[in-house]
Amino acid sequence: MKIGIVGAGMVGSASAYAMAMTGVGSTLVLVDYDPKMAAAQAEDIAHGTPFATPMTVIAGDYDALE
């Protein structure tokens, strides 16, 4: 299941981290008006997933939410 989070600020990134650690889905997409922020948060979260359930964490735009 793909999960999309719009907004990679404090709440969005904390929610994404919790979902990645619990393995809720298979793919997690972070979207933000600042693409560099979304990419940085996605990389940080992806670095923690090898110690939890495998999940793909990426940054994208609204098209990636399909």
Predicted model as a PDB file, atoms N, CA, C, CB and O in Angstrom, pLDDT in the B-factor column:
MODEL        1                                                                  
ATOM      1  N   MET A   1       0.842  -1.168   0.000  1.00 91.00           N  
ATOM      2  CA  MET A   1       0.000   0.000   0.000  1.00 91.00           C  
ATOM      3  C   MET A   1       0.893   1.240   0.000  1.00 91.00           C  
ATOM      4  CB  MET A   1      -0.961  -0.007   1.216  1.00 91.00           C  
ATOM      5  O   MET A   1       1.864   1.315   0.754  1.00 91.00           O  
ATOM      6  N   LYS A   2       0.561   2.197  -0.842  1.00 94.00           N  
ATOM      7  CA  LYS A   2       1.298   3.454  -0.892  1.00 94.00           C  
ATOM      8  C   LYS A   2       0.598   4.461   0.012  1.00 94.00           C  
ATOM      9  CB  LYS A   2       1.404   3.992  -2.355  1.00 94.00           C  
ATOM     10  O   LYS A   2      -0.624   4.603  -0.020  1.00 94.00           O  
ATOM     11  N   ILE A   3       1.395   5.156   0.818  1.00 95.00           N  
ATOM     12  CA  ILE A   3       0.882   6.192   1.710  1.00 95.00           C  
ATOM     13  C   ILE A   3       1.502   7.514   1.293  1.00 95.00           C  
ATOM     14  CB  ILE A   3       1.195   5.868   3.210  1.00 95.00           C  
ATOM     15  O   ILE A   3       2.716   7.600   1.111  1.00 95.00           O  
ATOM     16  N   GLY A   4       0.685   8.537   1.140  1.00 96.00           N  
ATOM     17  CA  GLY A   4       1.163   9.867   0.779  1.00 96.00           C  
ATOM     18  C   GLY A   4       0.946  10.837   1.915  1.00 96.00           C  
ATOM     19  O   GLY A   4      -0.128  10.868   2.516  1.00 96.00           O  
ATOM     20  N   ILE A   5       1.958  11.629   2.212  1.00 97.00           N  
ATOM     21  CA  ILE A   5       1.865  12.658   3.245  1.00 97.00           C  
ATOM     22  C   ILE A   5       2.162  13.998   2.597  1.00 97.00           C  
ATOM     23  CB  ILE A   5       2.847  12.374   4.434  1.00 97.00           C  
ATOM     24  O   ILE A   5       3.236  14.204   2.031  1.00 97.00           O  
ATOM     25  N   VAL A   6       1.205  14.901   2.684  1.00 97.00           N  
ATOM     26  CA  VAL A   6       1.378  16.240   2.139  1.00 97.00           C  
ATOM     27  C   VAL A   6       1.783  17.147   3.288  1.00 97.00           C  
ATOM     28  CB  VAL A   6       0.073  16.755   1.434  1.00 97.00           C  
ATOM     29  O   VAL A   6       1.016  17.367   4.225  1.00 97.00           O  
ATOM     30  N   GLY A   7       2.993  17.667   3.202  1.00 96.00           N  
ATOM     31  CA  GLY A   7       3.550  18.493   4.262  1.00 96.00           C  
ATOM     32  C   GLY A   7       4.641  17.725   4.997  1.00 96.00           C  
ATOM     33  O   GLY A   7       4.349  16.791   5.743  1.00 96.00           O  
ATOM     34  N   ALA A   8       5.889  18.113   4.791  1.00 95.00           N  
ATOM     35  CA  ALA A   8       7.024  17.406   5.390  1.00 95.00           C  
ATOM     36  C   ALA A   8       7.617  18.199   6.546  1.00 95.00           C  
ATOM     37  CB  ALA A   8       8.102  17.133   4.337  1.00 95.00           C  
ATOM     38  O   ALA A   8       8.818  18.125   6.802  1.00 95.00           O  
ATOM     39  N   GLY A   9       6.784  18.951   7.239  1.00 94.00           N  
ATOM     40  CA  GLY A   9       7.249  19.705   8.401  1.00 94.00           C  
ATOM     41  C   GLY A   9       7.331  18.806   9.621  1.00 94.00           C  
ATOM     42  O   GLY A   9       7.547  17.600   9.497  1.00 94.00           O  
ATOM     43  N   MET A  10       7.161  19.379  10.783  1.00 95.00           N  
ATOM     44  CA  MET A  10       7.301  18.620  12.029  1.00 95.00           C  
ATOM     45  C   MET A  10       6.254  17.507  12.151  1.00 95.00           C  
ATOM     46  CB  MET A  10       7.192  19.561  13.224  1.00 95.00           C  
ATOM     47  O   MET A  10       6.597  16.374  12.487  1.00 95.00           O  
ATOM     48  N   VAL A  11       5.004  17.816  11.887  1.00 97.00           N  
ATOM     49  CA  VAL A  11       3.935  16.820  12.035  1.00 97.00           C  
ATOM     50  C   VAL A  11       4.020  15.766  10.932  1.00 97.00           C  
ATOM     51  CB  VAL A  11       2.551  17.505  12.009  1.00 97.00           C  
ATOM     52  O   VAL A  11       3.932  14.569  11.206  1.00 97.00           O  
ATOM     53  N   GLY A  12       4.189  16.207   9.696  1.00 96.00           N  
ATOM     54  CA  GLY A  12       4.262  15.264   8.584  1.00 96.00           C  
ATOM     55  C   GLY A  12       5.447  14.329   8.686  1.00 96.00           C  
ATOM     56  O   GLY A  12       5.315  13.130   8.442  1.00 96.00           O  
ATOM     57  N   SER A  13       6.610  14.864   9.046  1.00 95.00           N  
ATOM     58  CA  SER A  13       7.796  14.008   9.144  1.00 95.00           C  
ATOM     59  C   SER A  13       7.714  13.072  10.337  1.00 95.00           C  
ATOM     60  CB  SER A  13       9.057  14.859   9.243  1.00 95.00           C  
ATOM     61  O   SER A  13       8.182  11.936  10.258  1.00 95.00           O  
ATOM     62  N   ALA A  14       7.126  13.524  11.447  1.00 95.00           N  
ATOM     63  CA  ALA A  14       6.957  12.639  12.611  1.00 95.00           C  
ATOM     64  C   ALA A  14       5.980  11.518  12.288  1.00 95.00           C  
ATOM     65  CB  ALA A  14       6.463  13.438  13.840  1.00 95.00           C  
ATOM     66  O   ALA A  14       6.188  10.374  12.693  1.00 95.00           O  
ATOM     67  N   SER A  15       4.915  11.841  11.563  1.00 96.00           N  
ATOM     68  CA  SER A  15       3.945  10.823  11.158  1.00 96.00           C  
ATOM     69  C   SER A  15       4.594   9.822  10.201  1.00 96.00           C  
ATOM     70  CB  SER A  15       2.712  11.479  10.495  1.00 96.00           C  
ATOM     71  O   SER A  15       4.395   8.613  10.322  1.00 96.00           O  
ATOM     72  N   ALA A  16       5.365  10.336   9.260  1.00 95.00           N  
ATOM     73  CA  ALA A  16       6.048   9.467   8.300  1.00 95.00           C  
ATOM     74  C   ALA A  16       7.028   8.542   9.015  1.00 95.00           C  
ATOM     75  CB  ALA A  16       6.786  10.306   7.240  1.00 95.00           C  
ATOM     76  O   ALA A  16       7.109   7.356   8.695  1.00 95.00           O  
ATOM     77  N   TYR A  17       7.762   9.071   9.969  1.00 93.00           N  
ATOM     78  CA  TYR A  17       8.721   8.256  10.714  1.00 93.00           C  
ATOM     79  C   TYR A  17       8.003   7.140  11.477  1.00 93.00           C  
ATOM     80  CB  TYR A  17       9.531   9.136  11.690  1.00 93.00           C  
ATOM     81  O   TYR A  17       8.445   5.991  11.465  1.00 93.00           O  
ATOM     82  N   ALA A  18       6.907   7.478  12.133  1.00 93.00           N  
ATOM     83  CA  ALA A  18       6.155   6.475  12.886  1.00 93.00           C  
ATOM     84  C   ALA A  18       5.620   5.387  11.962  1.00 93.00           C  
ATOM     85  CB  ALA A  18       5.000   7.133  13.651  1.00 93.00           C  
ATOM     86  O   ALA A  18       5.656   4.205  12.303  1.00 93.00           O  
ATOM     87  N   MET A  19       5.122   5.788  10.790  1.00 93.00           N  
ATOM     88  CA  MET A  19       4.608   4.798   9.839  1.00 93.00           C  
ATOM     89  C   MET A  19       5.725   3.913   9.302  1.00 93.00           C  
ATOM     90  CB  MET A  19       3.893   5.495   8.681  1.00 93.00           C  
ATOM     91  O   MET A  19       5.534   2.710   9.121  1.00 93.00           O  
ATOM     92  N   ALA A  20       6.881   4.499   9.048  1.00 91.00           N  
ATOM     93  CA  ALA A  20       8.011   3.719   8.545  1.00 91.00           C  
ATOM     94  C   ALA A  20       8.500   2.728   9.598  1.00 91.00           C  
ATOM     95  CB  ALA A  20       9.157   4.648   8.121  1.00 91.00           C  
ATOM     96  O   ALA A  20       8.843   1.594   9.264  1.00 91.00           O  
ATOM     97  N   MET A  21       8.534   3.135  10.843  1.00 89.00           N  
ATOM     98  CA  MET A  21       9.022   2.248  11.896  1.00 89.00           C  
ATOM     99  C   MET A  21       8.061   1.105  12.197  1.00 89.00           C  
ATOM    100  CB  MET A  21       9.273   3.037  13.151  1.00 89.00           C  
ATOM    101  O   MET A  21       8.488   0.026  12.605  1.00 89.00           O  
ATOM    102  N   THR A  22       6.763   1.337  11.999  1.00 89.00           N  
ATOM    103  CA  THR A  22       5.788   0.284  12.262  1.00 89.00           C  
ATOM    104  C   THR A  22       5.472  -0.550  11.032  1.00 89.00           C  
ATOM    105  CB  THR A  22       4.523   0.884  12.797  1.00 89.00           C  
ATOM    106  O   THR A  22       4.808  -1.581  11.137  1.00 89.00           O  
ATOM    107  N   GLY A  23       5.945  -0.109   9.852  1.00 86.00           N  
ATOM    108  CA  GLY A  23       5.733  -0.878   8.632  1.00 86.00           C  
ATOM    109  C   GLY A  23       4.295  -0.901   8.163  1.00 86.00           C  
ATOM    110  O   GLY A  23       3.796  -1.942   7.735  1.00 86.00           O  
ATOM    111  N   VAL A  24       3.631   0.224   8.238  1.00 90.00           N  
ATOM    112  CA  VAL A  24       2.222   0.302   7.874  1.00 90.00           C  
ATOM    113  C   VAL A  24       1.985  -0.004   6.398  1.00 90.00           C  
ATOM    114  CB  VAL A  24       1.681   1.673   8.204  1.00 90.00           C  
ATOM    115  O   VAL A  24       0.999  -0.662   6.065  1.00 90.00           O  
ATOM    116  N   GLY A  25       2.847   0.448   5.517  1.00 90.00           N  
ATOM    117  CA  GLY A  25       2.662   0.235   4.082  1.00 90.00           C  
ATOM    118  C   GLY A  25       3.943  -0.250   3.428  1.00 90.00           C  
ATOM    119  O   GLY A  25       4.890  -0.658   4.100  1.00 90.00           O  
ATOM    120  N   SER A  26       3.952  -0.196   2.102  1.00 91.00           N  
ATOM    121  CA  SER A  26       5.154  -0.614   1.380  1.00 91.00           C  
ATOM    122  C   SER A  26       5.922   0.574   0.819  1.00 91.00           C  
ATOM    123  CB  SER A  26       4.785  -1.564   0.253  1.00 91.00           C  
ATOM    124  O   SER A  26       7.139   0.504   0.645  1.00 91.00           O  
ATOM    125  N   THR A  27       5.211   1.673   0.533  1.00 94.00           N  
ATOM    126  CA  THR A  27       5.827   2.872  -0.020  1.00 94.00           C  
ATOM    127  C   THR A  27       5.268   4.095   0.686  1.00 94.00           C  
ATOM    128  CB  THR A  27       5.593   2.965  -1.546  1.00 94.00           C  
ATOM    129  O   THR A  27       4.066   4.195   0.929  1.00 94.00           O  
ATOM    130  N   LEU A  28       6.154   5.018   1.008  1.00 95.00           N  
ATOM    131  CA  LEU A  28       5.768   6.259   1.670  1.00 95.00           C  
ATOM    132  C   LEU A  28       6.279   7.420   0.824  1.00 95.00           C  
ATOM    133  CB  LEU A  28       6.332   6.330   3.134  1.00 95.00           C  
ATOM    134  O   LEU A  28       7.472   7.502   0.532  1.00 95.00           O  
ATOM    135  N   VAL A  29       5.375   8.319   0.430  1.00 97.00           N  
ATOM    136  CA  VAL A  29       5.726   9.456  -0.412  1.00 97.00           C  
ATOM    137  C   VAL A  29       5.512  10.739   0.373  1.00 97.00           C  
ATOM    138  CB  VAL A  29       4.892   9.463  -1.717  1.00 97.00           C  
ATOM    139  O   VAL A  29       4.419  10.986   0.881  1.00 97.00           O  
ATOM    140  N   LEU A  30       6.553  11.554   0.473  1.00 97.00           N  
ATOM    141  CA  LEU A  30       6.452  12.853   1.133  1.00 97.00           C  
ATOM    142  C   LEU A  30       6.380  13.950   0.078  1.00 97.00           C  
ATOM    143  CB  LEU A  30       7.654  13.088   2.089  1.00 97.00           C  
ATOM    144  O   LEU A  30       7.203  13.993  -0.836  1.00 97.00           O  
ATOM    145  N   VAL A  31       5.398  14.833   0.206  1.00 97.00           N  
ATOM    146  CA  VAL A  31       5.211  15.945  -0.715  1.00 97.00           C  
ATOM    147  C   VAL A  31       5.206  17.227   0.105  1.00 97.00           C  
ATOM    148  CB  VAL A  31       3.887  15.792  -1.544  1.00 97.00           C  
ATOM    149  O   VAL A  31       4.551  17.299   1.145  1.00 97.00           O  
ATOM    150  N   ASP A  32       5.932  18.234  -0.356  1.00 96.00           N  
ATOM    151  CA  ASP A  32       5.964  19.516   0.337  1.00 96.00           C  
ATOM    152  C   ASP A  32       6.145  20.625  -0.701  1.00 96.00           C  
ATOM    153  CB  ASP A  32       7.108  19.553   1.407  1.00 96.00           C  
ATOM    154  O   ASP A  32       6.641  20.378  -1.800  1.00 96.00           O  
ATOM    155  N   TYR A  33       5.740  21.841  -0.346  1.00 95.00           N  
ATOM    156  CA  TYR A  33       5.942  22.958  -1.288  1.00 95.00           C  
ATOM    157  C   TYR A  33       7.421  23.242  -1.483  1.00 95.00           C  
ATOM    158  CB  TYR A  33       5.228  24.228  -0.786  1.00 95.00           C  
ATOM    159  O   TYR A  33       7.815  23.839  -2.485  1.00 95.00           O  
ATOM    160  N   ASP A  34       8.249  22.813  -0.522  1.00 96.00           N  
ATOM    161  CA  ASP A  34       9.707  22.910  -0.646  1.00 96.00           C  
ATOM    162  C   ASP A  34      10.241  21.505  -0.943  1.00 96.00           C  
ATOM    163  CB  ASP A  34      10.365  23.512   0.669  1.00 96.00           C  
ATOM    164  O   ASP A  34      10.416  20.709  -0.021  1.00 96.00           O  
ATOM    165  N   PRO A  35      10.499  21.192  -2.208  1.00 95.00           N  
ATOM    166  CA  PRO A  35      10.925  19.833  -2.554  1.00 95.00           C  
ATOM    167  C   PRO A  35      12.216  19.399  -1.869  1.00 95.00           C  
ATOM    168  CB  PRO A  35      11.098  19.725  -4.036  1.00 95.00           C  
ATOM    169  O   PRO A  35      12.408  18.211  -1.611  1.00 95.00           O  
ATOM    170  N   LYS A  36      13.098  20.342  -1.573  1.00 96.00           N  
ATOM    171  CA  LYS A  36      14.340  19.979  -0.877  1.00 96.00           C  
ATOM    172  C   LYS A  36      14.050  19.510   0.544  1.00 96.00           C  
ATOM    173  CB  LYS A  36      15.314  21.173  -0.848  1.00 96.00           C  
ATOM    174  O   LYS A  36      14.713  18.600   1.042  1.00 96.00           O  
ATOM    175  N   MET A  37      13.076  20.114   1.194  1.00 96.00           N  
ATOM    176  CA  MET A  37      12.686  19.700   2.547  1.00 96.00           C  
ATOM    177  C   MET A  37      12.116  18.286   2.514  1.00 96.00           C  
ATOM    178  CB  MET A  37      11.650  20.686   3.150  1.00 96.00           C  
ATOM    179  O   MET A  37      12.469  17.450   3.346  1.00 96.00           O  
ATOM    180  N   ALA A  38      11.240  18.021   1.558  1.00 97.00           N  
ATOM    181  CA  ALA A  38      10.654  16.685   1.438  1.00 97.00           C  
ATOM    182  C   ALA A  38      11.730  15.643   1.163  1.00 97.00           C  
ATOM    183  CB  ALA A  38       9.598  16.658   0.325  1.00 97.00           C  
ATOM    184  O   ALA A  38      11.704  14.553   1.734  1.00 97.00           O  
ATOM    185  N   ALA A  39      12.675  15.978   0.287  1.00 97.00           N  
ATOM    186  CA  ALA A  39      13.753  15.040  -0.030  1.00 97.00           C  
ATOM    187  C   ALA A  39      14.644  14.777   1.182  1.00 97.00           C  
ATOM    188  CB  ALA A  39      14.595  15.576  -1.185  1.00 97.00           C  
ATOM    189  O   ALA A  39      15.042  13.638   1.422  1.00 97.00           O  
ATOM    190  N   ALA A  40      14.952  15.810   1.934  1.00 96.00           N  
ATOM    191  CA  ALA A  40      15.800  15.646   3.122  1.00 96.00           C  
ATOM    192  C   ALA A  40      15.105  14.787   4.173  1.00 96.00           C  
ATOM    193  CB  ALA A  40      16.163  17.018   3.719  1.00 96.00           C  
ATOM    194  O   ALA A  40      15.730  13.910   4.768  1.00 96.00           O  
ATOM    195  N   GLN A  41      13.828  15.030   4.403  1.00 96.00           N  
ATOM    196  CA  GLN A  41      13.088  14.230   5.384  1.00 96.00           C  
ATOM    197  C   GLN A  41      12.977  12.775   4.924  1.00 96.00           C  
ATOM    198  CB  GLN A  41      11.681  14.825   5.614  1.00 96.00           C  
ATOM    199  O   GLN A  41      13.120  11.853   5.728  1.00 96.00           O  
ATOM    200  N   ALA A  42      12.720  12.573   3.624  1.00 96.00           N  
ATOM    201  CA  ALA A  42      12.610  11.207   3.096  1.00 96.00           C  
ATOM    202  C   ALA A  42      13.923  10.452   3.265  1.00 96.00           C  
ATOM    203  CB  ALA A  42      12.203  11.232   1.611  1.00 96.00           C  
ATOM    204  O   ALA A  42      13.919   9.279   3.638  1.00 96.00           O  
ATOM    205  N   GLU A  43      15.042  11.113   2.995  1.00 95.00           N  
ATOM    206  CA  GLU A  43      16.347  10.462   3.165  1.00 95.00           C  
ATOM    207  C   GLU A  43      16.600  10.113   4.627  1.00 95.00           C  
ATOM    208  CB  GLU A  43      17.473  11.368   2.640  1.00 95.00           C  
ATOM    209  O   GLU A  43      17.064   9.015   4.933  1.00 95.00           O  
ATOM    210  N   ASP A  44      16.299  11.040   5.525  1.00 93.00           N  
ATOM    211  CA  ASP A  44      16.502  10.776   6.954  1.00 93.00           C  
ATOM    212  C   ASP A  44      15.679   9.580   7.422  1.00 93.00           C  
ATOM    213  CB  ASP A  44      16.139  12.013   7.782  1.00 93.00           C  
ATOM    214  O   ASP A  44      16.178   8.716   8.143  1.00 93.00           O  
ATOM    215  N   ILE A  45      14.432   9.539   7.011  1.00 92.00           N  
ATOM    216  CA  ILE A  45      13.562   8.435   7.423  1.00 92.00           C  
ATOM    217  C   ILE A  45      14.015   7.128   6.774  1.00 92.00           C  
ATOM    218  CB  ILE A  45      12.093   8.734   7.054  1.00 92.00           C  
ATOM    219  O   ILE A  45      14.018   6.082   7.425  1.00 92.00           O  
ATOM    220  N   ALA A  46      14.393   7.179   5.514  1.00 90.00           N  
ATOM    221  CA  ALA A  46      14.845   5.966   4.816  1.00 90.00           C  
ATOM    222  C   ALA A  46      16.093   5.371   5.453  1.00 90.00           C  
ATOM    223  CB  ALA A  46      15.120   6.274   3.348  1.00 90.00           C  
ATOM    224  O   ALA A  46      16.283   4.155   5.419  1.00 90.00           O  
ATOM    225  N   HIS A  47      16.938   6.204   6.030  1.00 88.00           N  
ATOM    226  CA  HIS A  47      18.134   5.678   6.686  1.00 88.00           C  
ATOM    227  C   HIS A  47      17.805   4.883   7.935  1.00 88.00           C  
ATOM    228  CB  HIS A  47      19.070   6.806   7.038  1.00 88.00           C  
ATOM    229  O   HIS A  47      18.617   4.066   8.370  1.00 88.00           O  
ATOM    230  N   GLY A  48      16.642   5.097   8.522  1.00 80.00           N  
ATOM    231  CA  GLY A  48      16.245   4.354   9.716  1.00 80.00           C  
ATOM    232  C   GLY A  48      15.493   3.083   9.421  1.00 80.00           C  
ATOM    233  O   GLY A  48      15.369   2.232  10.302  1.00 80.00           O  
ATOM    234  N   THR A  49      14.981   2.918   8.207  1.00 77.00           N  
ATOM    235  CA  THR A  49      14.160   1.744   7.912  1.00 77.00           C  
ATOM    236  C   THR A  49      14.912   0.419   7.878  1.00 77.00           C  
ATOM    237  CB  THR A  49      13.490   1.938   6.615  1.00 77.00           C  
ATOM    238  O   THR A  49      14.271  -0.612   8.082  1.00 77.00           O  
ATOM    239  N   PRO A  50      16.228   0.364   7.635  1.00 76.00           N  
ATOM    240  CA  PRO A  50      16.876  -0.951   7.689  1.00 76.00           C  
ATOM    241  C   PRO A  50      16.797  -1.598   9.073  1.00 76.00           C  
ATOM    242  CB  PRO A  50      18.328  -0.824   7.277  1.00 76.00           C  
ATOM    243  O   PRO A  50      16.970  -2.811   9.198  1.00 76.00           O  
ATOM    244  N   PHE A  51      16.540  -0.811  10.095  1.00 76.00           N  
ATOM    245  CA  PHE A  51      16.447  -1.345  11.451  1.00 76.00           C  
ATOM    246  C   PHE A  51      15.004  -1.673  11.830  1.00 76.00           C  
ATOM    247  CB  PHE A  51      17.032  -0.351  12.447  1.00 76.00           C  
ATOM    248  O   PHE A  51      14.741  -2.102  12.954  1.00 76.00           O  
ATOM    249  N   ALA A  52      14.080  -1.477  10.908  1.00 76.00           N  
ATOM    250  CA  ALA A  52      12.668  -1.752  11.147  1.00 76.00           C  
ATOM    251  C   ALA A  52      12.131  -2.554   9.963  1.00 76.00           C  
ATOM    252  CB  ALA A  52      11.855  -0.425  11.349  1.00 76.00           C  
ATOM    253  O   ALA A  52      12.879  -3.278   9.306  1.00 76.00           O  
ATOM    254  N   THR A  53      10.860  -2.425   9.702  1.00 79.00           N  
ATOM    255  CA  THR A  53      10.238  -3.106   8.574  1.00 79.00           C  
ATOM    256  C   THR A  53      10.660  -2.448   7.264  1.00 79.00           C  
ATOM    257  CB  THR A  53       8.705  -3.097   8.713  1.00 79.00           C  
ATOM    258  O   THR A  53      10.634  -1.221   7.170  1.00 79.00           O  
ATOM    259  N   PRO A  54      11.048  -3.223   6.248  1.00 82.00           N  
ATOM    260  CA  PRO A  54      11.457  -2.617   4.973  1.00 82.00           C  
ATOM    261  C   PRO A  54      10.329  -1.797   4.343  1.00 82.00           C  
ATOM    262  CB  PRO A  54      11.912  -3.705   3.996  1.00 82.00           C  
ATOM    263  O   PRO A  54       9.200  -2.271   4.215  1.00 82.00           O  
ATOM    264  N   MET A  55      10.647  -0.572   3.957  1.00 87.00           N  
ATOM    265  CA  MET A  55       9.673   0.319   3.330  1.00 87.00           C  
ATOM    266  C   MET A  55      10.425   1.285   2.435  1.00 87.00           C  
ATOM    267  CB  MET A  55       8.825   1.084   4.396  1.00 87.00           C  
ATOM    268  O   MET A  55      11.494   1.771   2.806  1.00 87.00           O  
ATOM    269  N   THR A  56       9.885   1.567   1.272  1.00 92.00           N  
ATOM    270  CA  THR A  56      10.461   2.552   0.370  1.00 92.00           C  
ATOM    271  C   THR A  56       9.953   3.930   0.780  1.00 92.00           C  
ATOM    272  CB  THR A  56      10.104   2.238  -1.118  1.00 92.00           C  
ATOM    273  O   THR A  56       8.745   4.145   0.868  1.00 92.00           O  
ATOM    274  N   VAL A  57      10.867   4.860   1.029  1.00 93.00           N  
ATOM    275  CA  VAL A  57      10.499   6.222   1.421  1.00 93.00           C  
ATOM    276  C   VAL A  57      11.081   7.171   0.384  1.00 93.00           C  
ATOM    277  CB  VAL A  57      11.015   6.572   2.869  1.00 93.00           C  
ATOM    278  O   VAL A  57      12.295   7.229   0.191  1.00 93.00           O  
ATOM    279  N   ILE A  58      10.200   7.914  -0.283  1.00 95.00           N  
ATOM    280  CA  ILE A  58      10.647   8.834  -1.343  1.00 95.00           C  
ATOM    281  C   ILE A  58       9.985  10.181  -1.189  1.00 95.00           C  
ATOM    282  CB  ILE A  58      10.344   8.261  -2.734  1.00 95.00           C  
ATOM    283  O   ILE A  58       8.973  10.321  -0.502  1.00 95.00           O  
ATOM    284  N   ALA A  59      10.570  11.172  -1.838  1.00 97.00           N  
ATOM    285  CA  ALA A  59       9.952  12.499  -1.949  1.00 97.00           C  
ATOM    286  C   ALA A  59       9.455  12.636  -3.376  1.00 97.00           C  
ATOM    287  CB  ALA A  59      10.964  13.659  -1.576  1.00 97.00           C  
ATOM    288  O   ALA A  59      10.059  12.104  -4.308  1.00 97.00           O  
ATOM    289  N   GLY A  60       8.362  13.344  -3.543  1.00 94.00           N  
ATOM    290  CA  GLY A  60       7.817  13.517  -4.875  1.00 94.00           C  
ATOM    291  C   GLY A  60       6.907  14.723  -4.938  1.00 94.00           C  
ATOM    292  O   GLY A  60       6.865  15.548  -4.025  1.00 94.00           O  
ATOM    293  N   ASP A  61       6.177  14.806  -6.040  1.00 93.00           N  
ATOM    294  CA  ASP A  61       5.194  15.864  -6.179  1.00 93.00           C  
ATOM    295  C   ASP A  61       3.808  15.215  -6.149  1.00 93.00           C  
ATOM    296  CB  ASP A  61       5.420  16.687  -7.500  1.00 93.00           C  
ATOM    297  O   ASP A  61       3.678  14.024  -5.865  1.00 93.00           O  
ATOM    298  N   TYR A  62       2.787  15.999  -6.442  1.00 93.00           N  
ATOM    299  CA  TYR A  62       1.437  15.488  -6.347  1.00 93.00           C  
ATOM    300  C   TYR A  62       1.163  14.316  -7.290  1.00 93.00           C  
ATOM    301  CB  TYR A  62       0.473  16.587  -6.624  1.00 93.00           C  
ATOM    302  O   TYR A  62       0.306  13.479  -7.005  1.00 93.00           O  
ATOM    303  N   ASP A  63       1.885  14.254  -8.409  1.00 93.00           N  
ATOM    304  CA  ASP A  63       1.724  13.126  -9.328  1.00 93.00           C  
ATOM    305  C   ASP A  63       2.171  11.810  -8.697  1.00 93.00           C  
ATOM    306  CB  ASP A  63       2.511  13.376 -10.607  1.00 93.00           C  
ATOM    307  O   ASP A  63       1.660  10.747  -9.049  1.00 93.00           O  
ATOM    308  N   ALA A  64       3.113  11.877  -7.775  1.00 91.00           N  
ATOM    309  CA  ALA A  64       3.614  10.665  -7.110  1.00 91.00           C  
ATOM    310  C   ALA A  64       2.608  10.081  -6.129  1.00 91.00           C  
ATOM    311  CB  ALA A  64       4.908  10.969  -6.382  1.00 91.00           C  
ATOM    312  O   ALA A  64       2.793   8.966  -5.639  1.00 91.00           O  
ATOM    313  N   LEU A  65       1.546  10.826  -5.840  1.00 90.00           N  
ATOM    314  CA  LEU A  65       0.533  10.346  -4.896  1.00 90.00           C  
ATOM    315  C   LEU A  65      -0.492   9.419  -5.530  1.00 90.00           C  
ATOM    316  CB  LEU A  65      -0.176  11.513  -4.277  1.00 90.00           C  
ATOM    317  O   LEU A  65      -1.350   8.881  -4.830  1.00 90.00           O  
ATOM    318  N   GLU A  66      -0.419   9.220  -6.846  1.00 86.00           N  
ATOM    319  CA  GLU A  66      -1.386   8.329  -7.505  1.00 86.00           C  
ATOM    320  C   GLU A  66      -1.297   6.920  -6.992  1.00 86.00           C  
ATOM    321  CB  GLU A  66      -1.176   8.331  -8.998  1.00 86.00           C  
ATOM    322  O   GLU A  66      -2.041   6.050  -7.444  1.00 86.00           O  
TER     323      GLU A  66                                                      
ENDMDL                                                                          
END                                                                             
